[in-house]
Amino acid sequence: MKAFLLAAGLGTRLKPITNSIPKCLVDICGKPLLGWWIDLFQKHAINKVLINLHHFSEQVIYFIESYNHNLSIEYFYEERLLGSGGTLRANKDFVKEESSFFICYADNLTNYNLTEFFNFHKSKMSDFSMSLFKTDQPTAKGIALLNSDNVIIDFEEKPKKPKSEMANAGIYISSPRILDFIPNDQTTDIGFDLLPKLVGRMTGWKTSDYLIDIGTYKDLEKAKIEWEKILKGNNEL
């Protein structure tokens, strides 16, 4: 199984920490965020990963080469940031032989059951599945509305009038066909530019597993406290 791990962001809201390291190498309970992703992929039989790089790319490569893992990892350096959608389009050959693949954001910290998510995706025979969680801040998230078959019938980023409390968790499973929806010649964002085009043909998987976006220093401190509690209470992590 293959996955894209999107890790090229500048992490501007985490300055001054990210003045010297990339966001994906921020420490969480004694291990860089990227290390937790590698562990999660190995746990769920994802063995080939493409990571896009930009900010302090040499540090990311050094960490991966020195970390104990059995993944096959490819790097894609972006001299100019392409946006999350642009990265996928530029690397469509990486997944052209796959029936499905994961798309993940490296600035999330999570213990999601990716195997369960993949089984859901297969059962729905969908071209694209989005992981969802219940939020108490719907105006700050990408919000999905589902029908009784778990098909997403409406999606909007940061809506002023949210239609549900189910938020985009930023972990997806896609077929290569979906990459044709992404234009070749421009910077594109998955949430704003791709997902609205997939309304009616993508499914939503609801989970109560842990996930937090390490977007700000406040988020980082919150994640450290919560993750330590998870580690103490769950021997599988």
C-alpha positions as CSV (number, residue, x, y, z in Angstrom):
1,M,0.0,0.0,0.0
2,K,1.2,3.5,-0.9
3,A,0.7,6.9,0.7
4,F,1.5,10.5,0.1
5,L,2.7,12.4,3.2
6,L,2.5,16.1,2.7
7,A,5.3,17.7,4.7
8,A,6.5,20.8,2.7
9,G,4.7,23.5,4.7
10,L,6.6,26.4,6.2
11,G,5.0,26.2,9.7
12,T,4.8,30.0,10.0
13,R,2.4,29.9,12.9
14,L,4.9,27.8,14.9
15,K,7.6,30.4,14.8
16,P,10.2,30.7,16.4
17,I,10.3,26.9,16.6
18,T,10.2,26.5,12.8
19,N,13.0,29.1,12.3
20,S,15.4,26.2,12.7
21,I,13.5,23.0,12.0
22,P,10.6,22.0,9.7
23,K,7.2,21.5,11.3
24,C,7.2,17.8,10.7
25,L,10.2,17.4,13.0
26,V,8.7,19.2,16.0
27,D,9.1,17.0,19.0
28,I,6.1,15.2,20.5
29,C,6.8,13.2,23.7
30,G,10.4,12.5,22.7
31,K,9.9,11.7,19.0
32,P,9.5,14.0,16.0
33,L,6.0,14.2,14.5
34,L,7.4,12.5,11.4
35,G,8.5,9.5,13.4
36,W,5.0,9.0,14.7
37,W,3.8,8.9,11.1
38,I,6.4,6.4,10.1
39,D,5.3,4.2,13.0
40,L,1.6,4.5,12.1
41,F,2.3,3.6,8.5
42,Q,4.2,0.5,9.5
43,K,1.5,-0.6,11.9
44,H,-1.1,-0.5,9.1
45,A,1.0,-2.1,6.3
46,I,1.6,1.0,4.3
47,N,5.1,0.3,3.0
48,K,5.8,2.9,0.2
49,V,5.6,6.6,0.9
50,L,6.2,9.7,-1.1
51,I,7.1,12.8,1.0
52,N,7.2,16.3,-0.4
53,L,9.8,18.6,0.9
54,H,10.6,22.3,0.9
55,H,11.4,23.9,4.3
56,F,14.7,22.5,5.7
57,S,14.4,19.5,3.4
58,E,17.9,18.2,4.3
59,Q,16.9,17.8,7.9
60,V,13.9,15.7,6.9
61,I,16.0,13.4,4.8
62,Y,18.6,13.1,7.5
63,F,16.0,12.1,10.1
64,I,14.3,9.5,7.8
65,E,17.7,8.0,6.8
66,S,18.7,7.6,10.5
67,Y,15.3,6.4,11.8
68,N,14.7,2.7,12.3
69,H,12.0,1.7,9.8
70,N,11.3,-0.6,6.9
71,L,9.4,1.7,4.6
72,S,10.4,2.5,1.0
73,I,10.4,6.3,1.0
74,E,10.7,8.7,-2.0
75,Y,11.3,12.4,-1.8
76,F,9.8,15.1,-4.0
77,Y,11.5,18.5,-3.5
78,E,9.4,21.6,-4.3
79,E,11.5,24.6,-5.1
80,R,8.2,26.5,-5.4
81,L,5.3,25.2,-3.3
82,L,2.7,23.5,-5.5
83,G,-0.1,23.3,-2.9
84,S,-1.4,20.0,-1.6
85,G,-3.3,19.2,-4.8
86,G,-0.4,20.2,-7.1
87,T,1.9,17.8,-5.3
88,L,-0.5,14.9,-6.0
89,R,-0.8,15.9,-9.7
90,A,3.0,16.2,-10.1
91,N,3.5,12.7,-8.7
92,K,0.6,10.8,-10.3
93,D,3.0,8.2,-11.7
94,F,3.8,7.2,-8.1
95,V,0.4,5.7,-7.8
96,K,-0.6,5.0,-11.4
97,E,-0.6,1.2,-10.8
98,E,-2.5,1.4,-7.5
99,S,-6.2,0.8,-7.0
100,S,-6.2,3.0,-3.9
101,F,-3.7,5.1,-1.9
102,F,-3.6,7.2,1.2
103,I,-3.1,11.0,1.3
104,C,-2.0,12.4,4.7
105,Y,-0.9,15.7,6.2
106,A,2.3,15.4,8.2
107,D,1.3,18.3,10.5
108,N,-1.4,16.1,12.0
109,L,-0.8,13.9,15.1
110,T,-3.0,10.8,15.1
111,N,-3.6,7.2,16.1
112,Y,-6.2,6.6,13.4
113,N,-7.0,3.0,12.6
114,L,-6.0,3.3,8.9
115,T,-6.8,-0.4,8.3
116,E,-10.3,0.1,9.4
117,F,-10.5,3.2,7.2
118,F,-9.3,1.3,4.2
119,N,-11.8,-1.5,4.8
120,F,-14.6,1.1,4.9
121,H,-13.3,2.6,1.6
122,K,-13.2,-0.9,-0.1
123,S,-16.7,-1.7,1.1
124,K,-18.1,1.5,-0.4
125,M,-16.3,0.9,-3.7
126,S,-15.6,4.7,-3.7
127,D,-13.1,6.7,-5.8
128,F,-12.4,8.9,-2.8
129,S,-13.0,8.6,0.9
130,M,-12.5,11.3,3.6
131,S,-11.9,10.7,7.3
132,L,-14.2,12.8,9.5
133,F,-14.4,13.7,13.2
134,K,-17.0,15.6,15.2
135,T,-16.0,19.2,15.9
136,D,-17.2,21.9,18.2
137,Q,-15.7,24.5,15.9
138,P,-17.4,23.9,12.6
139,T,-16.8,27.5,11.3
140,A,-13.0,26.9,11.5
141,K,-13.0,23.5,9.7
142,G,-13.9,21.9,6.4
143,I,-17.4,20.6,7.0
144,A,-19.1,17.6,5.3
145,L,-22.7,16.7,5.1
146,L,-23.4,13.0,4.6
147,N,-26.5,11.0,3.4
148,S,-27.6,7.7,4.9
149,D,-25.1,5.8,2.7
150,N,-22.1,7.9,3.9
151,V,-21.9,9.7,0.6
152,I,-20.7,13.3,1.1
153,I,-23.4,15.5,-0.5
154,D,-22.1,18.8,0.6
155,F,-18.6,20.1,1.6
156,E,-17.5,23.6,2.5
157,E,-14.3,25.0,3.9
158,K,-14.8,27.2,7.0
159,P,-18.5,27.8,6.4
160,K,-20.3,30.7,8.0
161,K,-23.4,28.6,8.4
162,P,-22.2,25.0,8.9
163,K,-24.6,22.2,7.8
164,S,-23.1,19.6,10.1
165,E,-20.5,19.0,12.8
166,M,-18.5,16.5,10.8
167,A,-15.1,17.9,10.0
168,N,-12.5,16.9,7.5
169,A,-9.6,15.2,9.3
170,G,-7.1,15.5,6.5
171,I,-6.6,11.8,5.9
172,Y,-8.0,10.5,2.6
173,I,-8.0,7.4,0.5
174,S,-8.2,8.0,-3.3
175,S,-8.0,6.2,-6.6
176,P,-5.6,7.5,-9.3
177,R,-8.6,8.6,-11.4
178,I,-9.3,11.5,-8.9
179,L,-5.9,13.1,-9.8
180,D,-7.3,14.0,-13.2
181,F,-9.5,16.5,-11.5
182,I,-6.5,18.5,-10.5
183,P,-5.2,21.1,-13.1
184,N,-1.6,20.8,-14.3
185,D,-0.6,24.3,-14.5
186,Q,-1.5,26.0,-11.2
187,T,-1.0,25.8,-7.4
188,T,-4.0,23.9,-6.0
189,D,-5.3,23.0,-2.6
190,I,-7.1,19.8,-1.8
191,G,-9.6,21.3,0.5
192,F,-10.5,24.4,-1.5
193,D,-10.0,23.2,-5.1
194,L,-10.4,19.4,-5.2
195,L,-12.9,18.3,-2.6
196,P,-15.8,20.5,-3.8
197,K,-15.5,18.9,-7.2
198,L,-16.0,15.4,-5.6
199,V,-19.2,16.2,-3.8
200,G,-21.6,13.3,-4.5
201,R,-18.9,10.8,-5.5
202,M,-16.8,10.7,-2.3
203,T,-17.7,8.9,1.0
204,G,-17.1,9.9,4.6
205,W,-15.7,7.7,7.3
206,K,-16.5,8.8,10.9
207,T,-14.1,8.0,13.7
208,S,-13.5,9.0,17.3
209,D,-9.8,8.1,17.2
210,Y,-7.4,10.9,18.2
211,L,-6.2,13.6,15.8
212,I,-4.9,17.1,16.3
213,D,-3.6,19.5,13.7
214,I,-0.3,20.9,15.0
215,G,-1.0,24.4,13.6
216,T,0.0,26.7,16.4
217,Y,2.1,26.7,19.5
218,K,-1.1,26.3,21.6
219,D,-2.0,23.2,19.6
220,L,1.5,21.8,20.1
221,E,1.4,22.1,23.8
222,K,-2.1,20.6,23.9
223,A,-1.0,17.7,21.7
224,K,2.0,16.9,24.0
225,I,-0.3,16.6,27.0
226,E,-2.9,14.6,25.3
227,W,-0.5,12.3,23.5
228,E,1.3,11.5,26.7
229,K,-2.0,10.3,28.2
230,I,-2.7,8.2,25.1
231,L,0.7,6.6,25.3
232,K,0.3,5.7,28.9
233,G,-3.1,4.2,28.4
234,N,-2.5,2.3,25.1
235,N,0.3,-0.2,24.8
236,E,-0.2,-0.5,21.0
237,L,1.2,3.0,20.3
